[in-house]
């Protein structure tokens, strides 16, 4: 009887410790994503946040970051659509359109691939969540 009680307590303790660990990553899109896009493999950083109601974020966050104006996720297909208005590397106005698909949803280092448009330039992208 005493052995069963100790086993039960041990199992409950293990579950109590492992439950928070499995939930630590939060929303599948939340976090910092890094990778590249286009034929010249330009390095990009995409920072995304989920507040429980709305998806927000920025392209290359920092002093010259470009905040997302549109950020949507279709959870049925794990596809995303982002839009932003900023400046390209030359300082000219540029409209960004990013359409992608999430892969490896259950993994810590999820992957997002798709098409990235910056002004009139369009190319493929691949990002990994850090």
VOVEX-569401 format. One record per residue (C-alpha): residue number from 1; x, y, z. Coordinates in nm, 2 decimals. Each point is the difference from the previous one (the first is absolute). Example, Ala and Ser with C-alpha at 12.3 -4.5 7.8 and 13.67 -1.06 7.14 Angstrom:
2
+-------+--------+--------+--------+
: lumlo :   east :  north :     up :
+-------+--------+--------+--------+
:     1 :   1.23 :  -0.45 :   0.78 :
:     2 :   0.14 :   0.34 :  -0.07 :
+-------+--------+--------+--------+
END
This chain:
130
+-------+--------+--------+--------+
: lumlo :   east :  north :     up :
+-------+--------+--------+--------+
:     1 :   0.00 :   0.00 :   0.00 :
:     2 :   0.28 :   0.24 :   0.10 :
:     3 :   0.19 :  -0.08 :  -0.33 :
:     4 :  -0.31 :   0.09 :  -0.20 :
:     5 :  -0.04 :   0.33 :   0.18 :
:     6 :   0.37 :   0.09 :  -0.07 :
:     7 :  -0.04 :  -0.10 :  -0.37 :
:     8 :  -0.31 :   0.22 :  -0.03 :
:     9 :   0.17 :   0.29 :   0.17 :
:    10 :   0.30 :  -0.05 :  -0.23 :
:    11 :  -0.22 :  -0.01 :  -0.32 :
:    12 :  -0.19 :   0.31 :   0.11 :
:    13 :   0.32 :   0.19 :   0.07 :
:    14 :   0.13 :  -0.10 :  -0.34 :
:    15 :  -0.31 :   0.12 :  -0.17 :
:    16 :   0.01 :   0.33 :   0.19 :
:    17 :   0.35 :   0.07 :  -0.12 :
:    18 :  -0.04 :  -0.11 :  -0.36 :
:    19 :  -0.33 :   0.18 :  -0.07 :
:    20 :   0.15 :   0.36 :   0.02 :
:    21 :   0.30 :  -0.11 :  -0.21 :
:    22 :  -0.22 :  -0.12 :  -0.28 :
:    23 :  -0.20 :   0.33 :   0.00 :
:    24 :   0.29 :   0.24 :   0.01 :
:    25 :   0.01 :   0.08 :  -0.37 :
:    26 :  -0.35 :   0.15 :  -0.01 :
:    27 :  -0.17 :   0.09 :  -0.33 :
:    28 :   0.16 :  -0.17 :  -0.30 :
:    29 :   0.09 :   0.33 :  -0.16 :
:    30 :   0.12 :   0.19 :   0.31 :
:    31 :   0.37 :   0.07 :   0.01 :
:    32 :   0.29 :   0.11 :  -0.22 :
:    33 :   0.04 :  -0.16 :  -0.34 :
:    34 :   0.32 :   0.03 :  -0.20 :
:    35 :   0.10 :  -0.10 :  -0.35 :
:    36 :   0.03 :   0.13 :  -0.35 :
:    37 :  -0.19 :   0.09 :  -0.31 :
:    38 :   0.04 :   0.06 :  -0.37 :
:    39 :   0.27 :  -0.11 :  -0.25 :
:    40 :   0.27 :   0.20 :   0.19 :
:    41 :  -0.10 :  -0.17 :   0.33 :
:    42 :  -0.05 :   0.33 :   0.19 :
:    43 :   0.00 :  -0.07 :   0.37 :
:    44 :  -0.33 :   0.09 :   0.18 :
:    45 :  -0.13 :   0.00 :   0.35 :
:    46 :  -0.38 :  -0.02 :   0.07 :
:    47 :  -0.12 :   0.05 :   0.35 :
:    48 :  -0.35 :  -0.11 :   0.07 :
:    49 :  -0.22 :   0.02 :   0.31 :
:    50 :  -0.34 :  -0.13 :   0.10 :
:    51 :  -0.19 :   0.17 :   0.28 :
:    52 :  -0.29 :  -0.25 :   0.01 :
:    53 :  -0.20 :   0.19 :  -0.25 :
:    54 :   0.22 :   0.17 :  -0.26 :
:    55 :   0.32 :  -0.09 :  -0.19 :
:    56 :   0.25 :   0.28 :  -0.03 :
:    57 :   0.36 :   0.03 :  -0.09 :
:    58 :   0.28 :   0.17 :  -0.19 :
:    59 :   0.24 :  -0.07 :  -0.28 :
:    60 :   0.36 :   0.05 :   0.11 :
:    61 :  -0.10 :   0.15 :   0.33 :
:    62 :   0.20 :   0.28 :   0.15 :
:    63 :   0.04 :   0.37 :  -0.08 :
:    64 :  -0.07 :  -0.05 :  -0.37 :
:    65 :  -0.25 :  -0.29 :   0.05 :
:    66 :  -0.31 :  -0.02 :  -0.22 :
:    67 :  -0.32 :  -0.07 :   0.21 :
:    68 :  -0.24 :  -0.24 :  -0.16 :
:    69 :  -0.33 :   0.16 :  -0.11 :
:    70 :  -0.17 :  -0.33 :  -0.08 :
:    71 :   0.08 :  -0.33 :   0.18 :
:    72 :  -0.23 :  -0.29 :  -0.04 :
:    73 :   0.01 :  -0.38 :   0.06 :
:    74 :  -0.23 :  -0.26 :  -0.14 :
:    75 :   0.03 :  -0.27 :   0.27 :
:    76 :  -0.18 :  -0.26 :  -0.22 :
:    77 :   0.29 :   0.00 :  -0.26 :
:    78 :   0.27 :   0.17 :   0.22 :
:    79 :   0.05 :   0.27 :  -0.27 :
:    80 :   0.09 :   0.36 :   0.08 :
:    81 :  -0.04 :   0.33 :  -0.18 :
:    82 :   0.19 :   0.32 :   0.10 :
:    83 :   0.01 :   0.35 :  -0.14 :
:    84 :   0.21 :   0.30 :   0.09 :
:    85 :   0.11 :   0.33 :  -0.14 :
:    86 :   0.36 :   0.11 :   0.05 :
:    87 :   0.32 :   0.08 :  -0.19 :
:    88 :   0.22 :  -0.23 :  -0.19 :
:    89 :   0.38 :  -0.02 :   0.04 :
:    90 :   0.04 :   0.31 :  -0.23 :
:    91 :  -0.24 :   0.20 :   0.21 :
:    92 :  -0.28 :   0.00 :  -0.25 :
:    93 :  -0.36 :  -0.07 :   0.11 :
:    94 :  -0.09 :  -0.37 :  -0.02 :
:    95 :  -0.31 :  -0.20 :   0.06 :
:    96 :   0.06 :  -0.34 :   0.15 :
:    97 :  -0.22 :  -0.30 :  -0.07 :
:    98 :   0.09 :  -0.33 :   0.16 :
:    99 :  -0.20 :  -0.32 :  -0.05 :
:   100 :   0.12 :  -0.32 :   0.17 :
:   101 :  -0.07 :  -0.33 :   0.16 :
:   102 :   0.11 :  -0.13 :   0.34 :
:   103 :   0.17 :  -0.34 :   0.02 :
:   104 :   0.11 :  -0.21 :   0.31 :
:   105 :  -0.27 :   0.17 :   0.21 :
:   106 :   0.08 :  -0.22 :   0.30 :
:   107 :   0.37 :   0.07 :  -0.01 :
:   108 :   0.19 :   0.27 :   0.19 :
:   109 :   0.17 :   0.11 :  -0.32 :
:   110 :  -0.30 :   0.03 :  -0.23 :
:   111 :   0.05 :   0.09 :  -0.37 :
:   112 :  -0.19 :   0.25 :  -0.21 :
:   113 :   0.04 :   0.00 :  -0.38 :
:   114 :  -0.17 :   0.18 :  -0.29 :
:   115 :   0.02 :   0.31 :  -0.22 :
:   116 :   0.14 :   0.34 :   0.11 :
:   117 :  -0.06 :   0.32 :  -0.20 :
:   118 :   0.18 :   0.32 :   0.07 :
:   119 :  -0.13 :   0.27 :  -0.24 :
:   120 :   0.04 :  -0.15 :  -0.35 :
:   121 :   0.25 :  -0.27 :   0.11 :
:   122 :  -0.14 :  -0.34 :   0.08 :
:   123 :   0.16 :  -0.32 :   0.12 :
:   124 :  -0.02 :  -0.30 :   0.22 :
:   125 :   0.07 :   0.01 :   0.37 :
:   126 :   0.08 :  -0.24 :   0.28 :
:   127 :  -0.01 :   0.10 :   0.36 :
:   128 :   0.07 :  -0.21 :   0.32 :
:   129 :  -0.13 :   0.10 :   0.34 :
:   130 :   0.28 :   0.04 :   0.24 :
+-------+--------+--------+--------+
END
